[in-house]
Each structure stands twice: as structure tokens, then as C-alpha cells.
Amino acid sequence: MDKAIPVYKTPIEEYTVVSNQSKTRYYKVCFGEVDWGRNGETEYAVYVRVVLLKYGQMQYQNYAAHILVAPGEDGRSDLDNVMEKIELLRKKHLR
């Protein structure tokens, strides 16, 4: 039996973006090394992980990040806030 390879290494840097639409949702906007299990090669990537709270516990979801676009009370959507953090990571790590 093949040993599973963890795709995401410990992020080099990450930001937490709290949803302005749901008290049980937030996003981890990360920059780090990913391992697709191909010949031991890794790549650096910016990625977003959705975190949902269920019964008070953090639960990562392994599906595409569905980033909400409706504006909150401050006029900014979750997408606005996530993109802001992606831009910070891009400027810092991808010159």
C-alpha cells in the first residue's frame, strides 16, 4: 500500500480572513510548498483553505474554496478581503 503524501507543507506565511457573511466560516490564505506526489518534486503556491466551525471545532474542507462575494456591513465582500491578502503574499514572496 502506498503511503499518502501530504499535499500541503507547513505554510511559510498565512493570513486568516474572517468571513463577514458567516460566523462559522473563515479562510486561510497561505503561501507555501505543495507536494503533488510526483517524483518528489514540490512547488510553491498561493492557496486558500476554507475553515468551517462545526460544534465549536475547526474543520478544514478539502474542496475548492468557495469565497463569498456578497458585501458585508462594511461594504467589502469575503472575496475583497481574501484578494487583499493574496496580493500581500504575492508582493512579499513572488517578486
Beta strands, then each sheet from edge to edge (+ up, - down):
strand 1: 13-18
strand 2: 25-38
strand 3: 41-54
strand 4: 57-60
sheet 1: 1+ 2- 3+ 4-
end
